[in-house]
């Protein structure tokens, strides 16, 4: 198996899209669809894809869906959901898993009087950056790519039949 074929297998398990996997693996974007079809017809490629998927499942390695779900949890994290109605931080065991996932750092510090007696506790919660999570989701879903595509101007071509008909850039008569 070549290095490109191996990379194709790795890329294929990301989204099960052969055309995209071929392009990401370094094959020509123009012929990616045909290359993907050819590669997926090879038994050793199918075997490697199956092996990689089994490795992911057996080692409990996060797949793309789990990573995207994790980023979504961070985006949707609302700190008010980890406090009770009196503004007191819930016990870590009472914080829902989706919210615990979005917590980057939790600090607890005892407050003592001048004699060393504990008067209370100060707790600080820091969540992961929602902006970073949103940017990663936008990149994955092609959000930036769509914004950066240039608009093709609609061009009007006059045909040599005395100017009675015109064709737009799509080749349709106006």
C-alpha positions in Angstrom: 0.0 0.0 0.0 1.3 3.4 -0.9 1.5 6.3 1.5 -1.3 8.1 -0.5 -3.5 5.0 -0.4 -2.9 4.7 3.4 -3.8 8.4 3.8 -6.9 7.8 1.7 -8.0 5.1 4.1 -7.5 7.3 7.1 -9.4 10.2 5.5 -12.2 7.9 4.4 -13.1 6.9 7.9 -13.5 10.6 8.8 -16.8 11.0 6.9 -17.1 7.9 4.6 -16.9 10.2 1.6 -14.6 8.7 -1.0 -14.3 11.8 -3.2 -13.5 14.1 -0.2 -11.1 11.5 1.2 -9.2 11.3 -2.1 -8.9 15.0 -2.3 -7.7 15.3 1.3 -5.2 12.5 0.8 -3.5 14.5 -2.0 -5.1 13.1 -5.1 -6.2 15.5 -7.8 -9.5 17.2 -7.0 -10.6 16.9 -10.6 -10.3 13.2 -10.6 -11.0 12.5 -6.9 -14.3 10.8 -7.6 -12.9 8.3 -10.1 -9.9 7.7 -7.9 -12.1 7.0 -4.9 -14.2 4.5 -6.8 -11.1 2.8 -8.0 -9.5 2.7 -4.6 -12.6 1.5 -2.8 -12.9 -1.4 -5.3 -9.5 -2.8 -4.1 -9.8 -5.5 -1.4 -6.7 -4.4 0.5 -8.1 -0.8 0.7 -11.4 -2.2 2.0 -9.5 -4.4 4.5 -7.4 -1.4 5.8 -10.6 0.8 6.2 -12.2 -2.1 8.2 -9.1 -2.5 10.3 -8.9 1.3 11.1 -12.6 1.4 12.0 -12.1 -1.6 14.3 -9.1 0.0 15.9 -11.1 3.1 16.6 -13.9 1.0 18.2 -11.6 -1.2 20.1 -9.4 1.5 21.6 -12.3 3.8 22.3 -10.7 6.5 20.1 -13.0 9.4 19.5 -14.4 9.5 16.0 -15.4 12.7 14.1 -19.0 12.5 15.3 -17.9 12.5 19.0 -15.5 15.3 18.5 -18.2 17.4 16.7 -20.7 16.6 19.5 -18.0 17.7 22.1 -17.5 21.0 20.3 -21.2 21.5 20.2 -21.5 20.9 23.9 -18.9 23.7 24.4 -20.8 26.1 22.2 -24.1 25.4 24.0 -22.6 25.5 27.5 -24.5 28.0 29.8 -22.9 28.6 33.2 -26.2 29.3 34.8 -27.0 25.6 34.4 -24.3 24.6 37.0 -25.7 26.8 39.8 -28.8 26.3 42.0 -31.6 28.9 42.4 -29.6 30.6 45.1 -26.5 31.1 43.0 -24.5 28.3 44.7 -22.4 26.0 42.5 -23.8 22.5 42.3 -21.9 19.5 43.5 -19.8 18.1 40.6 -21.9 15.0 40.7 -25.1 17.0 40.2 -23.8 18.9 37.2 -25.1 17.3 34.0 -22.4 15.5 31.9 -22.9 17.8 29.0 -22.0 20.8 31.2 -19.2 19.0 33.0 -17.7 18.3 29.5 -17.5 22.0 28.8 -15.7 22.9 32.0 -12.0 23.5 31.5 -11.1 24.3 35.0 -12.8 24.2 38.4 -11.0 25.7 41.4 -12.1 25.6 45.0 -10.4 27.5 47.8 -11.2 27.6 51.5 -11.6 31.0 53.1 -10.2 31.1 56.6 -10.4 33.7 59.3 -7.3 35.0 61.0 -7.2 32.1 63.4 -7.3 29.5 60.6 -10.9 28.5 61.0 -12.8 27.8 57.8 -15.4 30.5 57.1 -16.4 29.5 53.6 -15.3 28.4 50.2 -14.5 30.3 47.0 -15.2 28.4 43.8 -14.2 29.5 40.3 -15.4 27.9 37.1 -13.8 28.4 33.7 -15.3 27.0 30.5 -13.6 26.3 27.2 -13.7 29.1 24.7 -17.0 29.1 22.8 -15.4 31.2 20.1 -12.7 28.6 19.5 -15.3 25.8 19.4 -17.4 27.8 16.9 -14.4 28.5 14.7 -13.5 24.8 14.6 -17.1 23.8 13.7 -17.2 26.4 11.0 -14.0 25.2 9.5 -15.2 21.6 9.6 -18.5 22.5 7.9 -16.8 24.7 5.3 -18.3 27.9 6.7 -15.3 30.0 5.9 -14.9 28.4 2.5 -18.4 29.3 1.4 -17.8 33.0 2.4 -14.5 33.1 0.5 -15.8 31.8 -2.8 -15.8 34.5 -5.5 -19.1 35.3 -7.2 -19.0 34.8 -10.9 -20.4 37.9 -12.7 -23.4 37.2 -14.9 -22.1 38.0 -18.4 -24.4 38.7 -21.3 -23.1 37.5 -24.7 -24.7 39.0 -27.8 -25.0 36.4 -30.6 -24.3 37.4 -34.2 -27.9 37.1 -35.3 -28.5 40.8 -35.6 -28.7 41.2 -31.8 -32.2 39.7 -31.5 -31.1 37.1 -28.9 -28.6 37.0 -26.1 -27.0 34.2 -24.0 -26.1 34.5 -20.3 -23.1 32.9 -18.7 -25.0 29.7 -18.1 -25.5 29.3 -21.9 -29.3 30.0 -21.6 -31.1 32.4 -24.0 -32.4 35.5 -22.5 
